[in-house]
Amino acid sequence: MYLPKWAQAFKEPKTEIKYIKGVYYKYEVRYQYNKTKKRTDKITVRLLGKITEQEGFVPSDKDLIRQQAAALPKVDIKTFGVYHLFSTLLQEEIQSLTVIFKEEVIETVLSFAMMRWAYQSPIKRTPNYHAHDFCSEYWSTKGLSDKQISAGLKFMGENRTALVNWMQAQLKKKDGFTNNFVMLDSTHVSSVSENLSINAKGYNPNHDYDKQIRLMYLFSAELKQPVYYRLINGNITDIKSMSLCVKEMNIQEVVFIADKGFYSESNVQELLQNQLQHIIPLQRNNKLINFSPLLKANFKKELKNYFTYQGRIIWYYQYKNKTKILVTFLDEKLKVKEESDYLLRTKSYPEQYTENKFYEKMHSFGTLTLIFSLKQTLQPQQLYEAYKQRNEIEIMFDSYKNFLAADKTYMQDRYVLEGWLMANYIAMIAYYKLFIRLKNAKLLTKHAPKDIIEMSKAIYQMKIQGIWHRSEMTVKTNQLFKKLNIDYLT
């Protein structure tokens, strides 16, 4: 169609000018391939306005409304509380990680770690969480895709040396930390991948033999948090891997604290051969234990050895059995409870629990017997307290699998899996830091870490005319966060 020169000036890409009843109209168009006709069709989208020689382009009423709506102040709403809580808890760790890794990599991994921590998010859902969270104003501001996340995790997984250097630095930066010890243990994680060479059928406490990987963790007795992790083949036993973990972290004061089913002569010999410090509890029917001091009516007068632990009196005595040194502890409060529980069961389950068996076991109720091999000398009370810290490792593994929903992995690439584990590790540090803040504030009886995270999700930032504004908070919520040294008002 012929257009006069003055009208041609208004012709732009993806637009068309039509002459209808003496008036020139401008339309938006798009092009789409027609498979049936095997050609590209031009499709008219909408009327933009008319063109006159005197007035130029005159927008249509509908398009004018659309333009006015686009010019209205834009309001963005993003979750703020999760990012603020996470970044406050991990302030030191985030600063040190940014020194070691590329900016785009660590921002991607931090974003993913935070979404694991707050939402137990898989990779595919993280981009959406990221776009609606205030972290997107600081980390990966151009947006995230699942491919970017996988690439970032893979890069981190391929750089194990840098990760270990970072973990070593975190462990050693506390003055005097080398005088304390680190506990070591492992757990299994089911793997459904068919492309990983490290997952294999292996034994685990759940008595299932599905394919799995194993995770070795070091837990700091002083920092009260995990300080190291390592991925291990699913069919490798703990002892074979412990010495390599100690070598990789290059620290001396590592103690393996076993559970009650671990003890055997071969296991102890293997620990000694690998020069691994250990504390091992014995099952009460183990023949190494000498209960004779407790059979005496006036055993307290003869023992004279006791200490207090969490408001309880703990009696103890130390002795030798061949080359092994043993310490037996008696918790009288626990003894009374176990005796009561057993006698009640004689009524409910008479085929399993009998009075004769009760009198046979009576001397062992409330007892704990430990054997150990340590470089530094620990008094019985210190030994007992060290063993009791194993409960903190068990809480960590329980949190890892339940809180992070990380009891199963679907990763198909070894290095992406390594990066995924690192993101979970960062999330676990944040979890424990929050746990300790609740504990120090004496709030654990009222709130779990997950409760605090859920509360943080209700705190938003609103962008009005280019300025961010914090959403309202109740006085009660603000006071709770202040007790945890988390300030949302500044």
MIVEXVO-376009 format. One record per residue (C-alpha): z, x, y; residue in three letters. Coordinates in nm, 3 decimals, always signed. Each point is the difference from the previous one (the first is absolute). Example, Ala and Ser with C-alpha at 12.3 -4.5 7.8 and 13.67 -1.06 7.14 Angstrom:
// MIVEXVO-376009
       Z       X       Y residu
  +0.780  +1.230  -0.450    ALA
  -0.066  +0.137  +0.344    SER
This chain:
// MIVEXVO-376009
       Z       X       Y residu
  +0.000  +0.000  +0.000    MET
  -0.090  +0.121  +0.348    TYR
  +0.301  +0.084  +0.219    LEU
  -0.023  +0.072  +0.371    PRO
  +0.133  +0.340  +0.107    LYS
  +0.311  -0.145  +0.165    TRP
  +0.092  -0.175  -0.332    ALA
  -0.073  +0.309  -0.215    GLN
  +0.288  +0.178  +0.176    ALA
  +0.242  -0.233  -0.182    PHE
  -0.141  +0.071  -0.350    LYS
  +0.258  +0.191  -0.209    GLU
  +0.028  +0.098  -0.368    PRO
  +0.081  -0.293  -0.232    LYS
  -0.095  -0.252  +0.269    THR
  -0.305  -0.219  +0.053    GLU
  -0.129  -0.175  +0.313    ILE
  -0.175  -0.336  -0.048    LYS
  -0.196  -0.207  +0.255    TYR
  +0.091  -0.366  -0.041    ILE
  -0.111  -0.277  +0.236    LYS
  -0.048  +0.235  +0.294    GLY
  +0.327  +0.190  -0.049    VAL
  +0.068  +0.340  -0.162    TYR
  +0.296  +0.000  -0.245    TYR
  +0.171  +0.303  -0.153    LYS
  +0.123  -0.019  -0.362    TYR
  +0.195  +0.233  -0.229    GLU
  -0.191  +0.070  -0.324    VAL
  +0.055  +0.185  -0.327    ARG
  -0.233  +0.121  -0.272    TYR
  +0.040  -0.073  -0.371    GLN
  -0.219  +0.093  -0.295    TYR
  -0.143  -0.299  -0.189    ASN
  -0.025  +0.081  -0.373    LYS
  -0.221  -0.302  -0.072    THR
  -0.254  +0.074  +0.272    LYS
  +0.052  +0.376  -0.036    LYS
  +0.020  +0.047  +0.374    ARG
  +0.255  +0.021  +0.280    THR
  +0.075  -0.327  +0.178    ASP
  +0.122  -0.032  +0.357    LYS
  +0.296  -0.239  +0.030    ILE
  +0.114  -0.149  +0.329    THR
  +0.380  +0.029  +0.032    VAL
  +0.084  -0.177  +0.326    ARG
  -0.112  -0.072  +0.356    LEU
  +0.126  +0.258  +0.248    LEU
  -0.131  -0.156  +0.320    GLY
  -0.307  -0.046  +0.221    LYS
  -0.194  +0.244  +0.220    ILE
  -0.141  -0.079  +0.346    THR
  -0.181  +0.227  +0.242    GLU
  +0.239  -0.093  +0.279    GLN
  +0.338  +0.005  -0.184    GLU
  -0.075  +0.236  -0.287    GLY
  +0.200  -0.065  -0.319    PHE
  +0.215  -0.314  +0.010    VAL
  +0.239  -0.026  -0.304    PRO
  +0.012  -0.330  -0.183    SER
  +0.319  -0.201  +0.037    ASP
  +0.100  +0.072  -0.364    LYS
  -0.067  +0.373  +0.029    ASP
  +0.188  +0.011  +0.329    LEU
  +0.306  -0.150  -0.173    ILE
  -0.033  +0.260  -0.277    ARG
  -0.015  +0.284  +0.254    GLN
  +0.301  -0.136  +0.187    GLN
  +0.198  -0.024  -0.326    ALA
  -0.088  +0.360  -0.081    ALA
  +0.127  +0.103  +0.344    ALA
  +0.340  -0.165  -0.051    LEU
  +0.301  +0.235  -0.050    PRO
  +0.006  +0.120  -0.361    LYS
  +0.330  -0.034  -0.191    VAL
  +0.057  +0.221  -0.306    ASP
  +0.303  -0.049  -0.224    ILE
  +0.101  +0.281  -0.235    LYS
  +0.305  +0.055  -0.216    THR
  +0.210  +0.266  +0.174    PHE
  +0.330  +0.010  -0.187    GLY
  -0.128  +0.157  -0.323    VAL
  -0.168  +0.292  +0.178    TYR
  +0.299  +0.059  +0.228    HIS
  +0.248  -0.002  -0.289    LEU
  -0.216  +0.219  -0.225    PHE
  -0.086  +0.257  +0.269    SER
  +0.361  +0.018  +0.121    THR
  +0.134  +0.066  -0.350    LEU
  -0.265  +0.266  -0.069    LEU
  -0.024  +0.158  +0.344    GLN
  +0.059  +0.358  -0.125    GLU
  -0.217  -0.039  -0.309    GLU
  -0.292  -0.143  +0.198    ILE
  +0.014  +0.286  +0.251    GLN
  +0.001  +0.265  -0.274    SER
  -0.281  -0.166  -0.198    LEU
  -0.227  -0.009  +0.306    THR
  +0.033  +0.379  +0.025    VAL
  -0.122  +0.053  -0.358    ILE
  -0.277  -0.257  -0.047    PHE
  -0.302  -0.112  +0.198    LYS
  +0.076  -0.276  +0.250    GLU
  -0.233  -0.256  -0.159    GLU
  +0.137  +0.072  -0.349    VAL
  +0.370  -0.026  +0.082    ILE
  -0.054  -0.311  +0.216    GLU
  -0.181  -0.166  -0.291    THR
  +0.267  +0.097  -0.252    VAL
  +0.286  -0.102  +0.232    LEU
  -0.164  -0.338  +0.058    SER
  -0.036  -0.051  -0.375    PHE
  +0.356  +0.125  -0.072    ALA
  +0.138  -0.244  +0.258    MET
  -0.190  -0.293  -0.152    MET
  +0.125  +0.099  -0.346    ARG
  +0.353  +0.009  +0.144    TRP
  -0.022  -0.332  +0.184    ALA
  -0.239  -0.207  -0.214    TYR
  -0.045  +0.194  -0.329    GLN
  -0.365  -0.009  +0.100    SER
  -0.282  +0.125  -0.222    PRO
  -0.278  +0.200  +0.163    ILE
  -0.236  -0.296  +0.041    LYS
  +0.247  -0.205  +0.208    ARG
  +0.118  +0.280  +0.225    THR
  -0.289  -0.019  +0.255    PRO
  +0.095  -0.360  +0.084    ASN
  +0.372  +0.081  +0.033    TYR
  -0.089  +0.303  +0.212    HIS
  -0.220  -0.202  +0.237    ALA
  +0.282  -0.249  +0.064    HIS
  +0.277  +0.258  +0.041    ASP
  +0.092  +0.198  +0.310    PHE
  -0.045  +0.325  -0.194    CYS
  -0.374  -0.049  +0.060    SER
  +0.067  +0.082  +0.368    GLU
  +0.115  +0.350  -0.109    TYR
  -0.138  +0.072  -0.348    TRP
  -0.368  -0.033  -0.089    SER
  -0.069  -0.190  +0.321    THR
  -0.368  -0.052  -0.089    LYS
  +0.103  -0.198  -0.307    GLY
  +0.034  +0.067  -0.371    LEU
  -0.206  -0.081  -0.306    SER
  +0.095  +0.023  -0.366    ASP
  -0.249  +0.289  -0.036    LYS
  +0.170  +0.190  +0.283    GLN
  +0.340  -0.054  -0.162    ILE
  -0.122  +0.124  -0.339    SER
  -0.160  +0.302  +0.167    ALA
  +0.321  +0.081  +0.189    GLY
  +0.212  -0.031  -0.314    LEU
  -0.244  +0.216  -0.193    LYS
  +0.005  +0.272  +0.267    PHE
  +0.379  +0.007  -0.010    MET
  +0.003  -0.002  -0.381    GLY
  -0.235  +0.298  -0.011    GLU
  +0.233  +0.205  +0.222    ASN
  +0.310  +0.026  -0.220    ARG
  +0.103  +0.339  +0.143    THR
  +0.020  -0.142  +0.352    ALA
  +0.205  -0.295  -0.130    LEU
  +0.245  +0.229  -0.182    VAL
  +0.035  +0.223  +0.308    ASN
  +0.087  -0.310  +0.201    TRP
  +0.255  -0.119  -0.258    MET
  +0.159  +0.347  -0.010    GLN
  +0.029  +0.004  +0.380    ALA
  +0.166  -0.343  -0.001    GLN
  +0.250  +0.113  -0.261    LEU
  +0.097  +0.329  +0.160    LYS
  +0.024  -0.096  +0.366    LYS
  +0.363  -0.114  -0.030    LYS
  +0.248  +0.281  +0.068    ASP
  +0.198  +0.091  -0.307    GLY
  -0.202  -0.222  -0.231    PHE
  -0.049  +0.279  -0.254    THR
  +0.372  -0.021  -0.080    ASN
  -0.055  -0.351  -0.138    ASN
  -0.205  -0.117  -0.294    PHE
  -0.301  -0.214  -0.075    VAL
  -0.015  -0.240  -0.294    MET
  -0.308  -0.027  -0.218    LEU
  -0.126  -0.287  -0.214    ASP
  -0.318  -0.184  -0.094    SER
  -0.139  -0.347  -0.063    THR
  -0.313  -0.148  -0.153    HIS
  -0.268  -0.208  +0.176    VAL
  -0.249  -0.204  -0.201    SER
  -0.365  +0.082  +0.065    SER
  -0.292  -0.230  -0.083    VAL
  -0.268  +0.252  +0.098    SER
  -0.252  +0.109  -0.259    GLU
  -0.128  +0.285  +0.217    ASN
  +0.314  +0.212  +0.032    LEU
  +0.065  +0.287  -0.239    SER
  +0.371  +0.012  +0.085    ILE
  +0.100  -0.345  -0.120    ASN
  +0.097  -0.014  -0.365    ALA
  +0.209  -0.197  -0.243    LYS
  +0.358  +0.119  +0.013    GLY
  +0.357  -0.114  -0.063    TYR
  +0.198  -0.171  +0.273    ASN
  +0.335  -0.188  +0.011    PRO
  -0.180  -0.336  -0.016    ASN
  -0.120  +0.096  -0.350    HIS
  -0.363  -0.071  +0.080    ASP
  -0.275  +0.252  -0.066    TYR
  -0.261  -0.105  +0.254    ASP
  -0.185  +0.271  +0.187    LYS
  +0.214  +0.146  +0.273    GLN
  +0.052  +0.284  +0.243    ILE
  +0.336  +0.163  +0.070    ARG
  +0.154  +0.068  +0.338    LEU
  +0.247  +0.283  +0.047    MET
  +0.229  -0.034  +0.302    TYR
  +0.257  +0.222  +0.169    LEU
  +0.277  -0.181  +0.183    PHE
  +0.216  +0.168  +0.264    SER
  +0.374  -0.049  -0.043    ALA
  +0.054  +0.075  +0.368    GLU
  -0.295  -0.174  +0.162    LEU
  +0.037  -0.301  -0.233    LYS
  -0.377  -0.032  -0.038    GLN
  -0.288  +0.123  -0.219    PRO
  -0.125  +0.345  +0.102    VAL
  -0.276  +0.072  -0.253    TYR
  -0.233  -0.171  -0.245    TYR
  -0.251  +0.117  -0.257    ARG
  -0.251  -0.183  -0.218    LEU
  +0.017  +0.087  -0.370    ILE
  -0.207  -0.098  -0.302    ASN
  +0.137  -0.309  -0.169    GLY
  +0.067  +0.166  -0.336    ASN
  +0.182  +0.310  +0.129    ILE
  +0.379  +0.014  -0.045    THR
  +0.231  +0.058  +0.294    ASP
  +0.135  +0.341  -0.097    ILE
  -0.346  +0.155  -0.024    LYS
  -0.064  -0.102  +0.359    SER
  +0.337  +0.059  +0.165    MET
  -0.029  +0.377  +0.025    SER
  -0.345  -0.029  +0.163    LEU
  +0.142  -0.240  +0.259    CYS
  +0.277  +0.245  +0.084    VAL
  -0.254  +0.284  +0.030    LYS
  -0.232  -0.205  +0.219    GLU
  +0.276  -0.094  +0.244    MET
  +0.142  +0.355  -0.016    ASN
  +0.363  -0.108  +0.018    ILE
  +0.292  +0.111  -0.214    GLN
  +0.263  -0.271  +0.017    GLU
  -0.176  -0.261  -0.211    VAL
  +0.211  -0.194  -0.249    VAL
  -0.136  -0.232  -0.267    PHE
  +0.243  -0.290  -0.042    ILE
  -0.080  -0.173  -0.329    ALA
  +0.074  -0.347  -0.129    ASP
  +0.220  -0.072  -0.301    LYS
  -0.288  -0.009  -0.247    GLY
  -0.131  +0.346  +0.085    PHE
  +0.241  +0.229  -0.185    TYR
  -0.113  +0.192  -0.306    SER
  +0.042  +0.363  -0.102    GLU
  -0.374  +0.062  +0.032    SER
  -0.014  -0.152  +0.350    ASN
  +0.294  +0.210  +0.118    VAL
  -0.154  +0.317  -0.146    GLN
  -0.330  -0.074  +0.172    GLU
  +0.177  -0.047  +0.333    LEU
  +0.182  +0.330  -0.043    LEU
  -0.319  +0.182  -0.099    GLN
  -0.168  -0.127  +0.314    ASN
  +0.308  +0.099  +0.206    GLN
  +0.044  -0.354  +0.125    LEU
  +0.340  -0.102  +0.129    GLN
  +0.118  -0.328  -0.146    HIS
  +0.277  -0.257  -0.031    ILE
  -0.021  -0.214  -0.314    ILE
  +0.223  -0.293  -0.099    PRO
  +0.085  -0.045  -0.367    LEU
  +0.004  -0.331  -0.180    GLN
  +0.355  -0.093  -0.093    ARG
  -0.062  +0.035  -0.373    ASN
  -0.111  +0.363  +0.036    ASN
  +0.205  +0.227  -0.228    LYS
  +0.023  +0.269  +0.268    LEU
  +0.247  -0.216  +0.195    ILE
  +0.370  +0.061  -0.049    ASN
  +0.195  -0.320  +0.069    PHE
  +0.331  +0.128  -0.137    SER
  +0.168  +0.048  +0.343    PRO
  -0.056  -0.371  +0.074    LEU
  +0.162  -0.108  -0.328    LEU
  +0.340  +0.116  +0.118    LYS
  +0.226  -0.264  +0.152    ALA
  +0.100  +0.226  +0.290    ASN
  -0.346  +0.156  +0.055    PHE
  +0.028  -0.037  +0.379    LYS
  +0.313  +0.212  +0.007    LYS
  -0.169  +0.270  -0.208    GLU
  -0.339  -0.006  +0.177    LEU
  +0.129  -0.012  +0.359    LYS
  -0.362  +0.026  +0.114    ASN
  -0.149  -0.282  +0.206    TYR
  -0.191  -0.076  +0.317    PHE
  -0.113  -0.312  +0.186    THR
  -0.357  -0.128  +0.001    TYR
  -0.093  -0.309  +0.203    GLN
  +0.362  -0.113  -0.002    GLY
  +0.047  +0.055  -0.376    ARG
  +0.219  +0.251  -0.182    ILE
  -0.203  +0.225  -0.233    ILE
  +0.188  +0.208  -0.261    TRP
  -0.170  +0.299  -0.163    TYR
  +0.039  +0.293  -0.237    TYR
  -0.228  +0.295  -0.074    GLN
  -0.048  +0.174  -0.335    TYR
  -0.240  +0.208  -0.210    LYS
  -0.198  -0.087  -0.311    ASN
  -0.151  +0.321  -0.135    LYS
  -0.216  +0.126  +0.291    THR
  +0.000  -0.324  +0.195    LYS
  +0.238  -0.092  +0.281    ILE
  +0.079  -0.372  +0.021    LEU
  +0.191  -0.214  +0.245    VAL
  +0.122  -0.347  -0.096    THR
  +0.085  -0.246  +0.277    PHE
  +0.198  -0.325  -0.025    LEU
  -0.043  -0.281  +0.251    ASP
  +0.297  -0.230  -0.069    GLU
  -0.144  -0.291  +0.198    LYS
  -0.320  +0.022  -0.203    LEU
  +0.206  +0.031  -0.320    LYS
  +0.179  -0.329  +0.066    VAL
  -0.329  -0.175  +0.075    LYS
  -0.172  +0.132  -0.314    GLU
  +0.297  -0.096  -0.220    GLU
  -0.002  -0.351  +0.145    SER
  -0.377  -0.035  -0.042    ASP
  +0.016  +0.114  -0.363    TYR
  +0.283  -0.237  -0.094    LEU
  -0.181  -0.294  +0.160    LEU
  -0.307  +0.082  -0.206    ARG
  +0.202  -0.014  -0.323    THR
  +0.022  -0.374  +0.066    LYS
  -0.366  -0.049  +0.094    SER
  -0.164  +0.248  -0.241    TYR
  +0.245  +0.050  -0.291    PRO
  -0.273  +0.144  -0.224    GLU
  -0.048  +0.297  +0.237    GLN
  +0.337  +0.039  +0.170    TYR
  +0.320  +0.006  -0.207    THR
  +0.362  +0.086  +0.069    GLU
  -0.015  +0.289  -0.248    ASN
  -0.292  +0.155  +0.187    LYS
  +0.185  -0.059  +0.324    PHE
  +0.294  +0.214  -0.113    TYR
  -0.240  +0.268  -0.124    GLU
  -0.172  +0.019  +0.340    LYS
  +0.304  -0.064  +0.219    MET
  +0.065  +0.366  +0.079    HIS
  -0.359  +0.048  +0.130    SER
  -0.014  -0.296  +0.238    PHE
  -0.039  +0.106  +0.365    GLY
  -0.094  +0.359  -0.087    THR
  -0.287  +0.224  +0.103    LEU
  -0.060  +0.343  -0.156    THR
  -0.231  +0.255  +0.159    LEU
  -0.143  +0.332  -0.114    ILE
  -0.165  +0.221  +0.258    PHE
  -0.161  +0.330  +0.089    SER
  +0.017  +0.086  +0.369    LEU
  -0.041  +0.318  +0.205    LYS
  +0.276  -0.093  +0.240    GLN
  +0.349  -0.094  -0.114    THR
  +0.083  -0.366  +0.050    LEU
  +0.347  -0.143  -0.026    GLN
  +0.027  -0.304  -0.234    PRO
  +0.008  -0.237  +0.297    GLN
  -0.319  +0.156  +0.142    GLN
  -0.163  -0.020  -0.342    LEU
  +0.092  -0.368  -0.035    TYR
  -0.129  -0.083  +0.349    GLU
  -0.323  +0.191  -0.066    ALA
  -0.064  -0.200  -0.315    TYR
  +0.075  -0.330  +0.175    LYS
  -0.278  +0.079  +0.247    GLN
  -0.244  -0.057  -0.285    ARG
  +0.038  -0.365  +0.089    ASN
  -0.178  +0.077  +0.328    GLU
  -0.300  +0.133  -0.194    ILE
  -0.006  -0.314  -0.211    GLU
  +0.011  -0.212  +0.317    ILE
  -0.292  +0.204  +0.135    MET
  -0.214  -0.058  -0.308    PHE
  +0.093  -0.367  -0.001    ASP
  -0.099  -0.022  +0.367    SER
  -0.321  +0.192  -0.070    TYR
  -0.114  -0.247  -0.265    LYS
  +0.138  -0.324  +0.141    ASN
  +0.009  +0.040  +0.378    PHE
  -0.338  +0.178  +0.017    LEU
  -0.144  -0.192  -0.299    ALA
  -0.108  +0.341  -0.131    ALA
  +0.072  -0.050  -0.370    ASP
  -0.373  -0.002  -0.076    LYS
  -0.297  +0.189  +0.144    THR
  -0.368  -0.090  -0.005    TYR
  -0.130  +0.323  +0.156    MET
  -0.319  +0.133  -0.158    GLN
  -0.004  +0.341  +0.169    ASP
  +0.265  +0.268  -0.059    ARG
  +0.007  +0.119  +0.359    TYR
  +0.007  -0.350  +0.150    VAL
  +0.295  -0.066  -0.233    LEU
  +0.173  +0.315  +0.129    GLU
  -0.045  -0.124  +0.356    GLY
  +0.121  -0.349  -0.098    TRP
  +0.316  +0.157  -0.142    LEU
  +0.048  +0.197  +0.321    MET
  -0.027  -0.321  +0.205    ALA
  +0.260  -0.160  -0.229    ASN
  +0.217  +0.310  +0.040    TYR
  -0.011  -0.035  +0.380    ILE
  +0.085  -0.370  -0.036    ALA
  +0.297  +0.086  -0.225    MET
  +0.137  +0.245  +0.259    ILE
  -0.015  -0.280  +0.260    ALA
  +0.171  -0.236  -0.246    TYR
  +0.286  +0.244  -0.061    TYR
  +0.045  +0.082  +0.367    LYS
  +0.038  -0.373  +0.065    LEU
  +0.236  -0.030  -0.298    PHE
  +0.223  +0.277  +0.141    ILE
  +0.006  -0.161  +0.346    ARG
  +0.113  -0.326  -0.156    LEU
  +0.261  +0.185  -0.204    LYS
  +0.134  +0.193  +0.300    ASN
  +0.018  -0.322  +0.201    ALA
  +0.183  -0.167  -0.293    LYS
  -0.264  -0.273  -0.018    LEU
  -0.117  +0.040  -0.360    LEU
  +0.210  -0.293  -0.117    THR
  -0.191  -0.226  +0.239    LYS
  -0.348  +0.152  +0.021    HIS
  -0.236  +0.192  -0.229    ALA
  -0.272  +0.227  +0.147    PRO
  -0.260  -0.265  -0.082    LYS
  +0.191  -0.253  +0.212    ASP
  -0.024  +0.228  +0.303    ILE
  -0.372  +0.058  -0.058    ILE
  -0.060  -0.375  -0.022    GLU
  +0.189  -0.052  +0.329    MET
  -0.216  +0.265  +0.166    SER
  -0.315  -0.197  -0.087    LYS
  +0.105  -0.274  +0.242    ALA
  -0.012  +0.236  +0.301    ILE
  -0.341  -0.005  +0.172    TYR
  -0.184  +0.148  +0.295    GLN
  -0.223  -0.232  +0.206    MET
  -0.283  +0.136  +0.214    LYS
  -0.046  -0.207  +0.313    ILE
  -0.255  +0.111  +0.261    GLN
  +0.002  +0.353  -0.139    GLY
  +0.379  +0.042  -0.010    ILE
  +0.212  -0.006  -0.316    TRP
  +0.308  -0.223  +0.003    HIS
  +0.276  -0.004  -0.263    ARG
  +0.076  -0.328  -0.173    SER
  +0.345  -0.157  +0.031    GLU
  +0.288  +0.100  -0.228    MET
  +0.324  -0.179  -0.075    THR
  +0.320  +0.168  +0.117    VAL
  +0.120  +0.014  -0.361    LYS
  -0.313  +0.181  -0.120    THR
  +0.012  +0.246  +0.290    ASN
  +0.367  +0.078  -0.069    GLN
  -0.076  +0.061  -0.369    LEU
  -0.278  +0.247  +0.077    PHE
  +0.221  +0.176  +0.257    LYS
  +0.260  +0.059  -0.272    LYS
  -0.274  +0.180  -0.190    LEU
  -0.094  +0.204  +0.310    ASN
  -0.335  -0.179  +0.024    ILE
  -0.069  -0.102  +0.360    ASP
  -0.270  -0.261  +0.058    TYR
  +0.069  -0.072  +0.366    LEU
  -0.093  +0.332  +0.162    THR
